[in-house]
């Protein structure tokens, strides 16, 4: 859980950093006096397209990360359940061993009584 929180915080920090970089790029194009209005519009469209692609890639990565976290959580839950089952089976085996030993002692005692009688 702590690792997931750290991962989430790192992703948010990268996203914020990328937002500032994107705004800087847009501002640089807007304030570039050497570009004509048509060139500015074209560059701004290109930047906007690149930003949308990056946003989609980020969304896909976040979905994949969420899916992997869910799968990992499910695997951990299955592992914990397997440990509980193994412990229960071990307890049952110990009880069976104890019961078998008690039955053996009972049979030996009955045999001893029968031989005396």
DSSP file (Angstrom, degrees, kcal/mol; ACC not computed):
  #  RESIDUE AA STRUCTURE BP1 BP2  ACC     N-H-->O    O-->H-N    N-H-->O    O-->H-N    TCO  KAPPA ALPHA  PHI   PSI    X-CA   Y-CA   Z-CA
    1    1 A X     >        0   0    0      0, 0.0     4,-2.1     0, 0.0     5,-0.1   0.000 360.0 360.0 360.0 -40.1    0.0    0.0    0.0
    2    2 A X  H  >  +     0   0    0      2,-0.2     4,-2.5     1,-0.2     5,-0.2   0.900 360.0  50.4 -66.1 -39.4    2.9    2.4    0.8
    3    3 A X  H  > S+     0   0    0      1,-0.2     4,-2.7     2,-0.2    -1,-0.2   0.903 109.7  50.6 -65.3 -39.7    4.5    1.6   -2.5
    4    4 A X  H  > S+     0   0    0      2,-0.2     4,-2.5     1,-0.2    -1,-0.2   0.892 110.5  49.5 -64.7 -38.9    1.3    2.2   -4.3
    5    5 A X  H  X S+     0   0    0     -4,-2.1     4,-2.5     2,-0.2    -2,-0.2   0.914 112.2  47.7 -65.9 -42.4    0.9    5.6   -2.6
    6    6 A X  H  X S+     0   0    0     -4,-2.5     4,-2.5     2,-0.2    -2,-0.2   0.913 112.2  49.9 -63.4 -42.1    4.5    6.5   -3.4
    7    7 A X  H  X S+     0   0    0     -4,-2.7     4,-2.4     2,-0.2    -2,-0.2   0.918 111.4  48.8 -61.7 -43.7    3.9    5.4   -7.0
    8    8 A X  H  X S+     0   0    0     -4,-2.5     4,-2.4     1,-0.2    -2,-0.2   0.913 111.3  49.6 -62.3 -43.8    0.8    7.6   -7.2
    9    9 A X  H  X S+     0   0    0     -4,-2.5     4,-2.3     1,-0.2    -1,-0.2   0.904 110.9  49.7 -63.4 -41.5    2.6   10.6   -5.7
   10   10 A X  H  X S+     0   0    0     -4,-2.5     4,-2.5     2,-0.2    -1,-0.2   0.902 110.6  50.1 -63.9 -41.1    5.4   10.2   -8.3
   11   11 A X  H  X S+     0   0    0     -4,-2.4     4,-2.6     1,-0.2    -2,-0.2   0.916 111.1  48.9 -63.9 -42.3    2.9   10.0  -11.1
   12   12 A X  H  X S+     0   0    0     -4,-2.4     4,-2.6     2,-0.2    -2,-0.2   0.898 110.9  50.3 -64.8 -40.1    1.1   13.1   -9.9
   13   13 A X  H  X S+     0   0    0     -4,-2.3     4,-2.4     2,-0.2    -2,-0.2   0.925 112.0  47.3 -63.6 -44.5    4.4   15.0   -9.6
   14   14 A X  H  X S+     0   0    0     -4,-2.5     4,-2.7     2,-0.2    -2,-0.2   0.912 111.7  51.3 -62.7 -41.5    5.4   14.0  -13.2
   15   15 A X  H  X S+     0   0    0     -4,-2.6     4,-2.1     2,-0.2    -2,-0.2   0.923 110.6  47.7 -62.9 -43.9    2.0   15.0  -14.5
   16   16 A X  H  X S+     0   0    0     -4,-2.6     4,-2.1     2,-0.2    -1,-0.2   0.917 112.2  50.0 -62.7 -42.4    2.3   18.4  -12.8
   17   17 A X  H  X S+     0   0    0     -4,-2.4     4,-2.2     1,-0.2    -2,-0.2   0.914 110.6  49.7 -61.6 -43.1    5.8   18.9  -14.2
   18   18 A X  H  X S+     0   0    0     -4,-2.7     4,-2.5     1,-0.2    -1,-0.2   0.856 107.0  55.5 -65.4 -35.1    4.6   17.9  -17.7
   19   19 A X  H  X S+     0   0    0     -4,-2.1     4,-2.6     2,-0.2    -1,-0.2   0.936 108.8  47.1 -62.1 -46.1    1.7   20.4  -17.4
   20   20 A X  H  X S+     0   0    0     -4,-2.1     4,-2.4     1,-0.2    -2,-0.2   0.908 112.1  50.0 -63.3 -40.8    4.1   23.2  -16.7
   21   21 A X  H  X S+     0   0    0     -4,-2.2     4,-2.3     2,-0.2    -1,-0.2   0.913 110.6  50.7 -61.7 -41.9    6.3   22.2  -19.6
   22   22 A X  H  X S+     0   0    0     -4,-2.5     4,-2.6     2,-0.2    -2,-0.2   0.931 110.5  47.9 -62.4 -46.4    3.3   22.0  -21.9
   23   23 A X  H  X S+     0   0    0     -4,-2.6     4,-2.9     1,-0.2    -1,-0.2   0.898 110.1  53.5 -61.6 -39.2    2.2   25.5  -20.8
   24   24 A X  H  X S+     0   0    0     -4,-2.4     4,-2.5     2,-0.2    -1,-0.2   0.910 109.7  48.1 -60.5 -42.3    5.8   26.8  -21.4
   25   25 A X  H  X S+     0   0    0     -4,-2.3     4,-2.1     2,-0.2    -2,-0.2   0.932 112.6  47.4 -64.7 -45.5    5.7   25.4  -24.9
   26   26 A X  H  X S+     0   0    0     -4,-2.6     4,-2.7     1,-0.2    -2,-0.2   0.927 113.8  48.2 -60.8 -43.9    2.4   26.9  -25.7
   27   27 A X  H  X S+     0   0    0     -4,-2.9     4,-2.3     1,-0.2    -1,-0.2   0.889 108.3  54.6 -64.5 -38.7    3.5   30.2  -24.3
   28   28 A X  H  X S+     0   0    0     -4,-2.5     4,-0.6    -5,-0.2    -1,-0.2   0.906 111.5  44.4 -62.2 -40.9    6.8   30.1  -26.3
   29   29 A X  H >< S+     0   0    0     -4,-2.1     3,-0.9     1,-0.2    -2,-0.2   0.930 112.7  52.0 -67.8 -44.6    4.9   29.6  -29.5
   30   30 A X  H 3< S+     0   0    0     -4,-2.7    -2,-0.2     1,-0.2    -1,-0.2   0.869 116.1  39.8 -59.0 -37.7    2.4   32.3  -28.6
   31   31 A X  H 3< S+     0   0    0     -4,-2.3     2,-0.9    -5,-0.2    -1,-0.2   0.428  82.5 116.4 -96.4   1.1    5.1   34.9  -27.9
   32   32 A X    X<  -     0   0    0     -3,-0.9     3,-1.2    -4,-0.6     8,-0.1  -0.596  45.4-169.2 -74.3 106.3    7.5   33.9  -30.7
   33   33 A X  T 3  S+     0   0    0     -2,-0.9    -1,-0.2     1,-0.2    -4,-0.0   0.637  78.4  67.7 -72.2 -13.8    7.5   37.1  -32.8
   34   34 A X  T 3  S+     0   0    0      2,-0.1     2,-0.3    -3,-0.0    -1,-0.2   0.588  86.5  85.5 -83.3  -8.4    9.3   35.4  -35.7
   35   35 A X  S <  S-     0   0    0     -3,-1.2     2,-0.1    -6,-0.2     0, 0.0  -0.705  75.0-130.6 -95.8 143.4    6.2   33.2  -36.5
   36   36 A X     >  -     0   0    0     -2,-0.3     4,-2.8     1,-0.1     5,-0.2  -0.408  33.3-104.3 -77.8 166.1    3.3   34.2  -38.7
   37   37 A X  H  > S+     0   0    0      1,-0.2     4,-2.7     2,-0.2     5,-0.2   0.898 123.9  51.9 -59.0 -40.3   -0.2   33.7  -37.3
   38   38 A X  H  > S+     0   0    0      2,-0.2     4,-2.4     1,-0.2    -1,-0.2   0.915 110.8  47.2 -63.4 -43.1   -0.6   30.7  -39.6
   39   39 A X  H  > S+     0   0    0      2,-0.2     4,-2.8     1,-0.2     5,-0.2   0.901 111.8  51.0 -65.3 -40.4    2.6   29.2  -38.4
   40   40 A X  H  X S+     0   0    0     -4,-2.8     4,-3.0     2,-0.2     5,-0.2   0.942 110.8  48.3 -60.2 -47.4    1.6   29.9  -34.8
   41   41 A X  H  X S+     0   0    0     -4,-2.7     4,-2.5     1,-0.2    -2,-0.2   0.914 112.7  48.5 -60.4 -43.0   -1.8   28.2  -35.3
   42   42 A X  H  X S+     0   0    0     -4,-2.4     4,-2.5     2,-0.2    -1,-0.2   0.940 114.2  45.3 -63.1 -47.2   -0.1   25.2  -37.0
   43   43 A X  H  X S+     0   0    0     -4,-2.8     4,-2.8     1,-0.2    -2,-0.2   0.890 112.7  50.9 -64.5 -39.4    2.5   24.8  -34.1
   44   44 A X  H  X S+     0   0    0     -4,-3.0     4,-2.7    -5,-0.2    -1,-0.2   0.899 110.2  49.7 -65.3 -39.3   -0.2   25.2  -31.5
   45   45 A X  H  X S+     0   0    0     -4,-2.5     4,-2.9    -5,-0.2    -2,-0.2   0.924 111.6  49.3 -62.3 -43.6   -2.4   22.5  -33.2
   46   46 A X  H  X S+     0   0    0     -4,-2.5     4,-2.6     2,-0.2    -2,-0.2   0.923 112.6  47.0 -61.5 -44.4    0.7   20.3  -33.3
   47   47 A X  H  X S+     0   0    0     -4,-2.8     4,-2.6     2,-0.2    -1,-0.2   0.915 112.6  49.6 -62.8 -42.0    1.4   20.9  -29.6
   48   48 A X  H  X S+     0   0    0     -4,-2.7     4,-2.6     2,-0.2    -2,-0.2   0.915 111.3  49.0 -64.3 -42.5   -2.3   20.3  -28.8
   49   49 A X  H  X S+     0   0    0     -4,-2.9     4,-2.4     2,-0.2    -2,-0.2   0.922 112.4  48.2 -61.4 -43.8   -2.3   17.1  -30.7
   50   50 A X  H  X S+     0   0    0     -4,-2.6     4,-2.5     1,-0.2    -2,-0.2   0.897 111.4  50.7 -63.9 -39.8    0.9   15.9  -28.9
   51   51 A X  H  X S+     0   0    0     -4,-2.6     4,-2.7     2,-0.2    -2,-0.2   0.918 110.1  49.5 -63.9 -43.5   -0.6   16.9  -25.6
   52   52 A X  H  X S+     0   0    0     -4,-2.6     4,-2.4     2,-0.2    -2,-0.2   0.909 111.5  49.0 -63.0 -41.4   -3.8   14.9  -26.3
   53   53 A X  H  X S+     0   0    0     -4,-2.4     4,-2.6     2,-0.2    -1,-0.2   0.918 112.4  48.2 -62.7 -42.8   -1.7   11.9  -27.3
   54   54 A X  H  X S+     0   0    0     -4,-2.5     4,-2.6     2,-0.2    -2,-0.2   0.899 110.8  51.2 -64.5 -40.0    0.3   12.2  -24.2
   55   55 A X  H  X S+     0   0    0     -4,-2.7     4,-2.5     2,-0.2    -2,-0.2   0.910 111.3  47.6 -63.0 -41.9   -2.9   12.5  -22.1
   56   56 A X  H  X S+     0   0    0     -4,-2.4     4,-2.5     2,-0.2    -2,-0.2   0.919 112.3  49.1 -65.7 -42.3   -4.3    9.4  -23.7
   57   57 A X  H  X S+     0   0    0     -4,-2.6     4,-2.5     1,-0.2    -2,-0.2   0.901 111.6  50.0 -63.3 -39.9   -1.1    7.5  -23.1
   58   58 A X  H  X S+     0   0    0     -4,-2.6     4,-2.7     2,-0.2    -2,-0.2   0.923 110.2  49.9 -63.4 -44.1   -1.1    8.6  -19.5
   59   59 A X  H  X S+     0   0    0     -4,-2.5     4,-2.4     1,-0.2    -2,-0.2   0.915 111.9  48.1 -61.9 -42.6   -4.7    7.5  -19.1
   60   60 A X  H  X S+     0   0    0     -4,-2.5     4,-2.7     2,-0.2    -1,-0.2   0.914 112.0  49.6 -63.8 -41.7   -3.9    4.1  -20.5
   61   61 A X  H  X S+     0   0    0     -4,-2.5     4,-2.6     1,-0.2    -2,-0.2   0.902 111.1  49.3 -64.2 -40.3   -0.8    3.8  -18.3
   62   62 A X  H  X S+     0   0    0     -4,-2.7     4,-2.5     2,-0.2    -1,-0.2   0.897 111.3  49.4 -66.0 -39.5   -2.9    4.7  -15.3
   63   63 A X  H  X S+     0   0    0     -4,-2.4     4,-2.6     2,-0.2    -2,-0.2   0.925 112.3  48.0 -63.4 -43.9   -5.5    2.1  -16.2
   64   64 A X  H  X S+     0   0    0     -4,-2.7     4,-2.7     2,-0.2    -2,-0.2   0.913 112.1  49.4 -63.4 -42.2   -2.9   -0.5  -16.7
   65   65 A X  H  X S+     0   0    0     -4,-2.6     4,-2.5     2,-0.2    -1,-0.2   0.912 111.7  48.7 -63.0 -42.4   -1.3    0.4  -13.3
   66   66 A X  H  X S+     0   0    0     -4,-2.5     4,-2.4     2,-0.2    -2,-0.2   0.915 112.1  49.1 -63.4 -42.2   -4.7    0.2  -11.6
   67   67 A X  H  X S+     0   0    0     -4,-2.6     4,-2.6     2,-0.2    -2,-0.2   0.921 112.0  48.4 -63.3 -43.8   -5.4   -3.2  -13.2
   68   68 A X  H  X S+     0   0    0     -4,-2.7     4,-2.6     2,-0.2    -2,-0.2   0.889 110.7  51.0 -64.9 -38.9   -2.0   -4.5  -12.2
   69   69 A X  H  X S+     0   0    0     -4,-2.5     4,-2.6     2,-0.2    -1,-0.2   0.919 111.0  48.7 -63.0 -41.9   -2.5   -3.3   -8.6
   70   70 A X  H  X S+     0   0    0     -4,-2.4     4,-2.4     2,-0.2    -2,-0.2   0.915 112.2  48.4 -64.1 -42.1   -5.9   -5.0   -8.5
   71   71 A X  H  X S+     0   0    0     -4,-2.6     4,-2.4     2,-0.2    -2,-0.2   0.903 112.0  49.5 -64.5 -40.3   -4.4   -8.2   -9.8
   72   72 A X  H  X S+     0   0    0     -4,-2.6     4,-2.5     2,-0.2    -2,-0.2   0.909 110.6  50.1 -65.0 -41.5   -1.5   -8.0   -7.3
   73   73 A X  H  X S+     0   0    0     -4,-2.6     4,-2.4     1,-0.2    -2,-0.2   0.910 111.2  48.9 -62.6 -41.5   -4.0   -7.4   -4.5
   74   74 A X  H  X S+     0   0    0     -4,-2.4     4,-2.6     2,-0.2    -2,-0.2   0.901 110.8  50.6 -64.8 -40.1   -6.1  -10.4   -5.6
   75   75 A X  H  X S+     0   0    0     -4,-2.4     4,-2.5     2,-0.2    -2,-0.2   0.901 110.2  49.6 -64.6 -40.5   -2.9  -12.6   -5.8
   76   76 A X  H  X S+     0   0    0     -4,-2.5     4,-2.7     2,-0.2    -2,-0.2   0.921 111.1  49.7 -63.2 -43.2   -2.0  -11.5   -2.2
   77   77 A X  H  X S+     0   0    0     -4,-2.4     4,-2.2     1,-0.2    -2,-0.2   0.912 111.7  48.3 -62.8 -41.7   -5.5  -12.4   -1.0
   78   78 A X  H  X S+     0   0    0     -4,-2.6     4,-2.5     2,-0.2    -1,-0.2   0.903 111.3  51.0 -64.4 -39.8   -5.3  -15.8   -2.7
   79   79 A X  H  X S+     0   0    0     -4,-2.5     4,-2.2     2,-0.2    -2,-0.2   0.924 110.0  48.7 -63.1 -45.0   -1.9  -16.4   -1.2
   80   80 A X  H  X S+     0   0    0     -4,-2.7     4,-2.3     1,-0.2    -1,-0.2   0.901 111.6  49.9 -61.8 -40.1   -3.1  -15.5    2.3
   81   81 A X  H  X S+     0   0    0     -4,-2.2     4,-2.5     1,-0.2    -1,-0.2   0.898 108.6  52.7 -65.2 -39.6   -6.1  -17.8    1.8
   82   82 A X  H  X S+     0   0    0     -4,-2.5     4,-2.6     1,-0.2    -2,-0.2   0.897 108.7  50.2 -62.8 -39.7   -3.7  -20.6    0.7
   83   83 A X  H  X S+     0   0    0     -4,-2.2     4,-2.5     2,-0.2    -2,-0.2   0.921 110.5  49.7 -63.4 -43.8   -1.7  -20.1    3.9
   84   84 A X  H  X S+     0   0    0     -4,-2.3     4,-2.3     1,-0.2    -2,-0.2   0.909 112.4  47.7 -62.4 -40.9   -4.9  -20.3    6.0
   85   85 A X  H  X S+     0   0    0     -4,-2.5     4,-2.8     2,-0.2    -2,-0.2   0.925 111.3  50.4 -65.6 -44.0   -5.9  -23.5    4.2
   86   86 A X  H  X S+     0   0    0     -4,-2.6     4,-2.2     1,-0.2    -2,-0.2   0.904 111.1  49.0 -61.4 -41.3   -2.4  -25.0    4.7
   87   87 A X  H  X S+     0   0    0     -4,-2.5     4,-2.2     2,-0.2    -1,-0.2   0.902 111.6  49.2 -64.7 -40.4   -2.5  -24.2    8.4
   88   88 A X  H  X S+     0   0    0     -4,-2.3     4,-2.5     2,-0.2    -2,-0.2   0.915 111.5  48.9 -64.8 -42.2   -5.9  -25.7    8.8
   89   89 A X  H  X S+     0   0    0     -4,-2.8     4,-2.6     1,-0.2    -2,-0.2   0.884 109.9  52.0 -64.7 -37.3   -4.8  -28.8    6.9
   90   90 A X  H  X S+     0   0    0     -4,-2.2     4,-2.4     2,-0.2    -1,-0.2   0.909 109.8  49.2 -63.9 -42.2   -1.8  -29.0    9.2
   91   91 A X  H  X S+     0   0    0     -4,-2.2     4,-2.4     2,-0.2    -2,-0.2   0.919 111.5  49.0 -62.6 -43.8   -4.0  -28.8   12.2
   92   92 A X  H  X S+     0   0    0     -4,-2.5     4,-2.7     1,-0.2    -2,-0.2   0.910 110.4  51.2 -62.2 -42.2   -6.2  -31.5   10.9
   93   93 A X  H  X S+     0   0    0     -4,-2.6     4,-2.5     2,-0.2    -2,-0.2   0.915 110.2  49.0 -62.6 -42.9   -3.2  -33.7   10.2
   94   94 A X  H  X S+     0   0    0     -4,-2.4     4,-2.4     2,-0.2    -1,-0.2   0.908 112.6  48.2 -62.0 -41.9   -1.9  -33.2   13.7
   95   95 A X  H  X S+     0   0    0     -4,-2.4     4,-2.7     2,-0.2    -2,-0.2   0.902 111.6  49.8 -65.8 -39.8   -5.4  -34.1   15.1
   96   96 A X  H  X S+     0   0    0     -4,-2.7     4,-2.8     2,-0.2    -2,-0.2   0.908 110.7  49.7 -64.3 -41.4   -5.6  -37.2   12.9
   97   97 A X  H  X S+     0   0    0     -4,-2.5     4,-2.4     2,-0.2    -2,-0.2   0.919 112.4  47.8 -62.3 -44.0   -2.1  -38.3   14.0
   98   98 A X  H  X S+     0   0    0     -4,-2.4     4,-2.3     2,-0.2    -2,-0.2   0.915 112.8  48.4 -63.5 -42.9   -3.1  -37.8   17.7
   99   99 A X  H  X S+     0   0    0     -4,-2.7     4,-2.6     2,-0.2    -2,-0.2   0.914 111.2  50.2 -63.8 -43.1   -6.4  -39.7   17.1
  100  100 A X  H  X S+     0   0    0     -4,-2.8     4,-2.3     1,-0.2    -1,-0.2   0.901 110.7  49.6 -62.9 -40.7   -4.5  -42.5   15.4
  101  101 A X  H  X S+     0   0    0     -4,-2.4     4,-2.4     2,-0.2    -1,-0.2   0.910 110.9  49.6 -64.3 -41.6   -2.0  -42.8   18.2
  102  102 A X  H  X S+     0   0    0     -4,-2.3     4,-2.5     1,-0.2    -2,-0.2   0.906 110.9  49.6 -64.1 -41.1   -4.8  -42.9   20.8
  103  103 A X  H  X S+     0   0    0     -4,-2.6     4,-2.7     2,-0.2    -1,-0.2   0.905 110.0  51.4 -63.8 -40.5   -6.6  -45.6   18.8
  104  104 A X  H  X S+     0   0    0     -4,-2.3     4,-2.6     2,-0.2    -2,-0.2   0.923 111.1  47.4 -61.4 -44.4   -3.4  -47.6   18.6
  105  105 A X  H  X S+     0   0    0     -4,-2.4     4,-2.5     2,-0.2    -2,-0.2   0.899 111.8  50.8 -64.1 -40.0   -2.9  -47.3   22.4
  106  106 A X  H  X S+     0   0    0     -4,-2.5     4,-2.6     2,-0.2    -2,-0.2   0.920 111.3  47.7 -62.5 -44.2   -6.6  -48.3   23.0
  107  107 A X  H  X S+     0   0    0     -4,-2.7     4,-2.6     2,-0.2    -2,-0.2   0.915 112.4  49.2 -63.9 -43.4   -6.1  -51.4   20.7
  108  108 A X  H  X S+     0   0    0     -4,-2.6     4,-2.5     2,-0.2    -1,-0.2   0.904 111.6  49.5 -62.7 -40.3   -2.9  -52.4   22.5
  109  109 A X  H  X S+     0   0    0     -4,-2.5     4,-2.3     2,-0.2    -2,-0.2   0.922 111.9  47.7 -64.9 -42.8   -4.6  -52.0   25.9
  110  110 A X  H  X S+     0   0    0     -4,-2.6     4,-2.6     2,-0.2    -2,-0.2   0.889 111.7  50.7 -65.4 -38.0   -7.5  -54.1   24.8
  111  111 A X  H  X S+     0   0    0     -4,-2.6     4,-2.3     2,-0.2    -2,-0.2   0.911 110.0  49.9 -65.1 -41.4   -5.1  -56.8   23.4
  112  112 A X  H  X S+     0   0    0     -4,-2.5     4,-1.5     1,-0.2    -2,-0.2   0.912 112.4  47.3 -63.3 -41.3   -3.3  -56.8   26.7
  113  113 A X  H  X S+     0   0    0     -4,-2.3     4,-1.8     1,-0.2    -2,-0.2   0.907 112.1  50.2 -65.6 -41.7   -6.5  -57.2   28.6
  114  114 A X  H  < S+     0   0    0     -4,-2.6    -2,-0.2     1,-0.2    -1,-0.2   0.865 108.9  51.7 -66.6 -36.0   -7.7  -60.0   26.3
  115  115 A X  H  < S+     0   0    0     -4,-2.3    -1,-0.2     1,-0.2    -2,-0.2   0.831 111.9  46.7 -71.4 -30.7   -4.4  -61.8   26.7
  116  116 A X  H  <        0   0    0     -4,-1.5    -1,-0.2     1,-0.2    -2,-0.2   0.821 360.0 360.0 -76.2 -31.0   -4.6  -61.7   30.5
  117  117 A X     <        0   0    0     -4,-1.8    -1,-0.2    -5,-0.2    -2,-0.2   0.493 360.0 360.0 -82.2 360.0   -8.2  -62.8   30.5
